[in-house]
Amino acid sequence: GVGHTLTFDDREGAIEIAGKHMRIERRYLERAWEDHTTDEALPSDLRLERRSIETALSMMKRDRGVRVAQDASPEKYVDTTYLYQAYELLGLKAEAM
């Protein structure tokens, strides 16, 4: 969709829109954009993937001091019971969690 394209293709536009809706310093918005578009936290097709969740967990530990168990895995946070069935119905190839 349009928001997806804007997020990945228009760095300045995405940061400007985020800045209008959040009380966050620009430097943090820039870092968040970099993290989410280049470190696999948000795949360009917006699909839920193991590496995306692992990246998000790493960012939470790094930036927010969130206590995440050392043995934490994406499976601890995401119930994939219906995920693969949904991918199949949508005709998408799913990466194994």
GUDREN-647348 format. One record per residue: y, x, z of N, C-alpha, C, O in turn; residue number from 1; residue in one letter. Coordinates in steps of 0.2 Angstrom, whole numbers, padded with zeros to 4 digits. Layout:
+-------+-------+-------+-------+-------+-------+-------+-------+-------+-------+-------+-------+-----+--------+
!    ny !    nx !    nz !   cay !   cax !   caz !    cy !    cx !    cz !    oy !    ox !    oz ! num ! residu !
+-------+-------+-------+-------+-------+-------+-------+-------+-------+-------+-------+-------+-----+--------+
!     Y !     X !     Z !     Y !     X !     Z !     Y !     X !     Z !     Y !     X !     Z ! NUM !      a !
...
+-------+-------+-------+-------+-------+-------+-------+-------+-------+-------+-------+-------+-----+--------+
REM end
This chain:
+-------+-------+-------+-------+-------+-------+-------+-------+-------+-------+-------+-------+-----+--------+
!    ny !    nx !    nz !   cay !   cax !   caz !    cy !    cx !    cz !    oy !    ox !    oz ! num ! residu !
+-------+-------+-------+-------+-------+-------+-------+-------+-------+-------+-------+-------+-----+--------+
! -0006 !  0004 !  0000 !  0000 !  0000 !  0000 !  0006 !  0004 !  0000 !  0006 !  0010 !  0000 !   1 !      g !
!  0012 !  0001 !  0000 !  0018 !  0004 !  0000 !  0019 !  0009 !  0006 !  0022 !  0015 !  0005 !   2 !      v !
!  0018 !  0006 !  0012 !  0019 !  0011 !  0018 !  0014 !  0017 !  0018 !  0016 !  0022 !  0020 !   3 !      g !
!  0008 !  0016 !  0015 !  0004 !  0022 !  0014 !  0007 !  0027 !  0010 !  0007 !  0033 !  0011 !   4 !      h !
!  0009 !  0025 !  0004 !  0012 !  0029 ! -0001 !  0018 !  0033 !  0002 !  0019 !  0039 !  0001 !   5 !      t !
!  0022 !  0029 !  0005 !  0028 !  0032 !  0008 !  0027 !  0037 !  0013 !  0030 !  0042 !  0014 !   6 !      l !
!  0022 !  0035 !  0018 !  0020 !  0040 !  0023 !  0018 !  0047 !  0020 !  0020 !  0052 !  0023 !   7 !      t !
!  0014 !  0047 !  0015 !  0012 !  0053 !  0012 !  0016 !  0056 !  0007 !  0016 !  0063 !  0007 !   8 !      f !
!  0020 !  0053 !  0003 !  0023 !  0055 ! -0002 !  0031 !  0056 ! -0001 !  0034 !  0060 ! -0005 !   9 !      d !
!  0033 !  0053 !  0004 !  0041 !  0054 !  0005 !  0042 !  0056 !  0012 !  0043 !  0051 !  0017 !  10 !      d !
!  0041 !  0062 !  0014 !  0042 !  0065 !  0021 !  0048 !  0062 !  0024 !  0048 !  0060 !  0029 !  11 !      r !
!  0054 !  0063 !  0020 !  0061 !  0061 !  0023 !  0061 !  0054 !  0025 !  0064 !  0052 !  0030 !  12 !      e !
!  0059 !  0050 !  0020 !  0059 !  0043 !  0021 !  0055 !  0040 !  0027 !  0057 !  0036 !  0030 !  13 !      g !
!  0049 !  0043 !  0027 !  0044 !  0041 !  0033 !  0047 !  0043 !  0039 !  0047 !  0039 !  0044 !  14 !      a !
!  0050 !  0049 !  0040 !  0053 !  0052 !  0046 !  0060 !  0047 !  0048 !  0061 !  0046 !  0053 !  15 !      i !
!  0063 !  0046 !  0043 !  0069 !  0042 !  0044 !  0067 !  0035 !  0046 !  0071 !  0032 !  0051 !  16 !      e !
!  0062 !  0032 !  0043 !  0060 !  0025 !  0046 !  0058 !  0025 !  0053 !  0059 !  0021 !  0057 !  17 !      i !
!  0053 !  0030 !  0054 !  0051 !  0031 !  0061 !  0056 !  0032 !  0066 !  0056 !  0029 !  0072 !  18 !      a !
!  0061 !  0036 !  0064 !  0067 !  0037 !  0068 !  0071 !  0031 !  0070 !  0074 !  0031 !  0076 !  19 !      g !
!  0071 !  0026 !  0065 !  0075 !  0020 !  0067 !  0072 !  0016 !  0072 !  0075 !  0012 !  0075 !  20 !      k !
!  0065 !  0017 !  0072 !  0061 !  0012 !  0076 !  0059 !  0015 !  0083 !  0056 !  0012 !  0087 !  21 !      h !
!  0060 !  0022 !  0084 !  0057 !  0025 !  0090 !  0063 !  0030 !  0093 !  0067 !  0032 !  0089 !  22 !      m !
!  0063 !  0030 !  0099 !  0068 !  0035 !  0102 !  0065 !  0041 !  0103 !  0063 !  0043 !  0109 !  23 !      r !
!  0064 !  0045 !  0098 !  0061 !  0051 !  0098 !  0065 !  0056 !  0094 !  0068 !  0055 !  0089 !  24 !      i !
!  0066 !  0062 !  0097 !  0069 !  0068 !  0093 !  0066 !  0069 !  0087 !  0060 !  0069 !  0086 !  25 !      e !
!  0071 !  0070 !  0082 !  0069 !  0072 !  0075 !  0063 !  0077 !  0075 !  0058 !  0076 !  0071 !  26 !      r !
!  0064 !  0082 !  0079 !  0059 !  0088 !  0078 !  0052 !  0085 !  0080 !  0047 !  0088 !  0077 !  27 !      r !
!  0051 !  0080 !  0084 !  0045 !  0078 !  0086 !  0042 !  0073 !  0080 !  0036 !  0073 !  0079 !  28 !      y !
!  0047 !  0070 !  0077 !  0045 !  0065 !  0071 !  0042 !  0070 !  0066 !  0037 !  0068 !  0062 !  29 !      l !
!  0046 !  0075 !  0065 !  0043 !  0080 !  0059 !  0037 !  0083 !  0061 !  0032 !  0083 !  0056 !  30 !      e !
!  0035 !  0085 !  0067 !  0029 !  0087 !  0069 !  0024 !  0082 !  0068 !  0018 !  0084 !  0066 !  31 !      r !
!  0025 !  0076 !  0070 !  0020 !  0071 !  0070 !  0018 !  0070 !  0062 !  0013 !  0069 !  0061 !  32 !      a !
!  0023 !  0070 !  0058 !  0022 !  0069 !  0051 !  0018 !  0074 !  0048 !  0013 !  0073 !  0045 !  33 !      w !
!  0019 !  0080 !  0050 !  0015 !  0086 !  0048 !  0008 !  0085 !  0051 !  0003 !  0086 !  0047 !  34 !      e !
!  0007 !  0084 !  0057 !  0000 !  0083 !  0060 ! -0003 !  0077 !  0056 ! -0009 !  0078 !  0055 !  35 !      d !
!  0000 !  0072 !  0055 ! -0004 !  0066 !  0052 ! -0005 !  0066 !  0045 ! -0009 !  0063 !  0042 !  36 !      h !
! -0001 !  0070 !  0041 ! -0003 !  0071 !  0034 ! -0006 !  0077 !  0032 ! -0008 !  0077 !  0026 !  37 !      t !
! -0006 !  0082 !  0036 ! -0009 !  0088 !  0034 ! -0015 !  0090 !  0038 ! -0019 !  0094 !  0036 !  38 !      t !
! -0016 !  0088 !  0044 ! -0022 !  0090 !  0048 ! -0027 !  0085 !  0049 ! -0031 !  0085 !  0054 !  39 !      d !
! -0028 !  0081 !  0044 ! -0033 !  0076 !  0044 ! -0033 !  0071 !  0049 ! -0038 !  0067 !  0050 !  40 !      e !
! -0028 !  0070 !  0053 ! -0027 !  0065 !  0058 ! -0027 !  0058 !  0055 ! -0029 !  0053 !  0057 !  41 !      a !
! -0024 !  0058 !  0049 ! -0023 !  0051 !  0045 ! -0025 !  0053 !  0038 ! -0021 !  0055 !  0034 !  42 !      l !
! -0032 !  0052 !  0036 ! -0034 !  0053 !  0029 ! -0029 !  0049 !  0024 ! -0027 !  0043 !  0026 !  43 !      p !
! -0028 !  0052 !  0018 ! -0024 !  0048 !  0013 ! -0026 !  0041 !  0011 ! -0022 !  0037 !  0009 !  44 !      s !
! -0033 !  0040 !  0012 ! -0036 !  0034 !  0010 ! -0036 !  0029 !  0017 ! -0039 !  0024 !  0016 !  45 !      d !
! -0034 !  0032 !  0022 ! -0033 !  0028 !  0029 ! -0040 !  0026 !  0031 ! -0041 !  0022 !  0036 !  46 !      l !
! -0045 !  0029 !  0029 ! -0052 !  0028 !  0031 ! -0053 !  0031 !  0038 ! -0051 !  0037 !  0039 !  47 !      r !
! -0057 !  0028 !  0043 ! -0059 !  0031 !  0049 ! -0064 !  0036 !  0048 ! -0069 !  0034 !  0045 !  48 !      l !
! -0063 !  0042 !  0050 ! -0068 !  0048 !  0049 ! -0068 !  0052 !  0055 ! -0064 !  0052 !  0059 !  49 !      e !
! -0074 !  0055 !  0056 ! -0075 !  0059 !  0062 ! -0070 !  0064 !  0063 ! -0067 !  0065 !  0068 !  50 !      r !
! -0068 !  0068 !  0057 ! -0063 !  0073 !  0058 ! -0056 !  0071 !  0060 ! -0053 !  0074 !  0063 !  51 !      r !
! -0055 !  0065 !  0058 ! -0048 !  0062 !  0060 ! -0048 !  0060 !  0067 ! -0043 !  0062 !  0070 !  52 !      s !
! -0054 !  0058 !  0070 ! -0054 !  0056 !  0077 ! -0054 !  0063 !  0081 ! -0050 !  0063 !  0086 !  53 !      i !
! -0057 !  0068 !  0078 ! -0057 !  0075 !  0082 ! -0050 !  0077 !  0082 ! -0048 !  0080 !  0087 !  54 !      e !
! -0047 !  0077 !  0076 ! -0040 !  0079 !  0076 ! -0035 !  0076 !  0081 ! -0031 !  0079 !  0084 !  55 !      t !
! -0036 !  0069 !  0081 ! -0032 !  0065 !  0086 ! -0033 !  0067 !  0093 ! -0029 !  0068 !  0097 !  56 !      a !
! -0040 !  0068 !  0095 ! -0041 !  0070 !  0101 ! -0038 !  0077 !  0103 ! -0036 !  0078 !  0108 !  57 !      l !
! -0038 !  0082 !  0098 ! -0035 !  0088 !  0099 ! -0028 !  0088 !  0100 ! -0025 !  0091 !  0104 !  58 !      s !
! -0025 !  0083 !  0096 ! -0017 !  0082 !  0097 ! -0016 !  0079 !  0103 ! -0010 !  0081 !  0106 !  59 !      m !
! -0020 !  0075 !  0106 ! -0018 !  0072 !  0112 ! -0018 !  0077 !  0118 ! -0014 !  0077 !  0122 !  60 !      m !
! -0024 !  0081 !  0117 ! -0024 !  0087 !  0122 ! -0018 !  0091 !  0122 ! -0015 !  0094 !  0127 !  61 !      k !
! -0016 !  0093 !  0116 ! -0011 !  0098 !  0115 ! -0004 !  0095 !  0116 ! -0001 !  0099 !  0120 !  62 !      r !
! -0003 !  0090 !  0114 !  0004 !  0087 !  0115 !  0006 !  0083 !  0121 !  0011 !  0082 !  0123 !  63 !      d !
!  0001 !  0079 !  0123 !  0002 !  0074 !  0128 ! -0001 !  0076 !  0135 ! -0001 !  0072 !  0139 !  64 !      r !
! -0005 !  0081 !  0135 ! -0009 !  0083 !  0141 ! -0014 !  0077 !  0143 ! -0015 !  0077 !  0149 !  65 !      g !
! -0016 !  0073 !  0138 ! -0021 !  0068 !  0140 ! -0027 !  0072 !  0142 ! -0030 !  0076 !  0138 !  66 !      v !
! -0030 !  0069 !  0147 ! -0037 !  0072 !  0149 ! -0042 !  0069 !  0145 ! -0044 !  0063 !  0145 !  67 !      r !
! -0045 !  0073 !  0141 ! -0050 !  0072 !  0136 ! -0056 !  0076 !  0138 ! -0056 !  0082 !  0138 !  68 !      v !
! -0062 !  0073 !  0139 ! -0068 !  0077 !  0142 ! -0069 !  0082 !  0136 ! -0069 !  0081 !  0130 !  69 !      a !
! -0072 !  0088 !  0139 ! -0073 !  0094 !  0134 ! -0079 !  0092 !  0130 ! -0080 !  0094 !  0124 !  70 !      q !
! -0083 !  0087 !  0132 ! -0089 !  0085 !  0128 ! -0088 !  0079 !  0124 ! -0092 !  0075 !  0122 !  71 !      d !
! -0081 !  0077 !  0124 ! -0079 !  0071 !  0121 ! -0081 !  0071 !  0113 ! -0079 !  0076 !  0110 !  72 !      a !
! -0084 !  0066 !  0111 ! -0085 !  0066 !  0103 ! -0082 !  0059 !  0101 ! -0081 !  0055 !  0105 !  73 !      s !
! -0081 !  0059 !  0094 ! -0078 !  0052 !  0091 ! -0083 !  0046 !  0093 ! -0080 !  0041 !  0094 !  74 !      p !
! -0089 !  0047 !  0094 ! -0094 !  0042 !  0096 ! -0092 !  0039 !  0103 ! -0093 !  0033 !  0104 !  75 !      e !
! -0089 !  0043 !  0107 ! -0087 !  0041 !  0114 ! -0082 !  0036 !  0113 ! -0081 !  0031 !  0118 !  76 !      k !
! -0077 !  0036 !  0108 ! -0071 !  0032 !  0107 ! -0072 !  0027 !  0102 ! -0068 !  0022 !  0102 !  77 !      y !
! -0076 !  0027 !  0097 ! -0077 !  0023 !  0092 ! -0084 !  0020 !  0091 ! -0089 !  0023 !  0091 !  78 !      v !
! -0084 !  0013 !  0092 ! -0091 !  0010 !  0091 ! -0092 !  0009 !  0083 ! -0088 !  0005 !  0080 !  79 !      d !
! -0096 !  0012 !  0080 ! -0097 !  0012 !  0073 ! -0103 !  0007 !  0071 ! -0105 !  0007 !  0065 !  80 !      t !
! -0104 !  0002 !  0076 ! -0110 ! -0003 !  0074 ! -0108 ! -0006 !  0068 ! -0113 ! -0007 !  0064 !  81 !      t !
! -0102 ! -0008 !  0067 ! -0101 ! -0012 !  0061 ! -0097 ! -0008 !  0055 ! -0096 ! -0011 !  0050 !  82 !      y !
! -0095 ! -0002 !  0057 ! -0091 !  0001 !  0052 ! -0094 !  0003 !  0046 ! -0091 !  0001 !  0040 !  83 !      l !
! -0100 !  0005 !  0046 ! -0104 !  0006 !  0039 ! -0105 !  0000 !  0035 ! -0105 !  0000 !  0029 !  84 !      y !
! -0107 ! -0005 !  0039 ! -0108 ! -0011 !  0035 ! -0101 ! -0014 !  0032 ! -0101 ! -0016 !  0026 !  85 !      q !
! -0096 ! -0013 !  0035 ! -0089 ! -0015 !  0032 ! -0088 ! -0010 !  0026 ! -0085 ! -0013 !  0021 !  86 !      a !
! -0089 ! -0004 !  0027 ! -0088 !  0001 !  0021 ! -0092 ! -0001 !  0015 ! -0090 ! -0002 !  0009 !  87 !      y !
! -0099 ! -0003 !  0016 ! -0103 ! -0005 !  0011 ! -0100 ! -0012 !  0008 ! -0100 ! -0012 !  0002 !  88 !      e !
! -0098 ! -0017 !  0012 ! -0095 ! -0023 !  0009 ! -0089 ! -0021 !  0005 ! -0088 ! -0025 !  0000 !  89 !      l !
! -0085 ! -0016 !  0006 ! -0079 ! -0015 !  0003 ! -0081 ! -0010 ! -0003 ! -0076 ! -0008 ! -0007 !  90 !      l !
! -0087 ! -0008 ! -0004 ! -0089 ! -0003 ! -0009 ! -0087 !  0004 ! -0008 ! -0085 !  0008 ! -0013 !  91 !      g !
! -0086 !  0006 ! -0002 ! -0083 !  0012 !  0000 ! -0089 !  0017 !  0002 ! -0094 !  0015 !  0005 !  92 !      l !
! -0088 !  0023 !  0001 ! -0093 !  0028 !  0003 ! -0091 !  0030 !  0010 ! -0085 !  0033 !  0011 !  93 !      k !
! -0095 !  0030 !  0015 ! -0093 !  0032 !  0022 ! -0096 !  0039 !  0024 ! -0101 !  0041 !  0022 !  94 !      a !
! -0091 !  0042 !  0027 ! -0093 !  0049 !  0030 ! -0097 !  0047 !  0036 ! -0095 !  0043 !  0040 !  95 !      e !
! -0103 !  0051 !  0037 ! -0106 !  0049 !  0044 ! -0102 !  0052 !  0049 ! -0099 !  0057 !  0049 !  96 !      a !
! -0102 !  0048 !  0055 ! -0099 !  0050 !  0061 ! -0103 !  0055 !  0065 ! -0100 !  0057 !  0070 !  97 !      m !
+-------+-------+-------+-------+-------+-------+-------+-------+-------+-------+-------+-------+-----+--------+
REM end
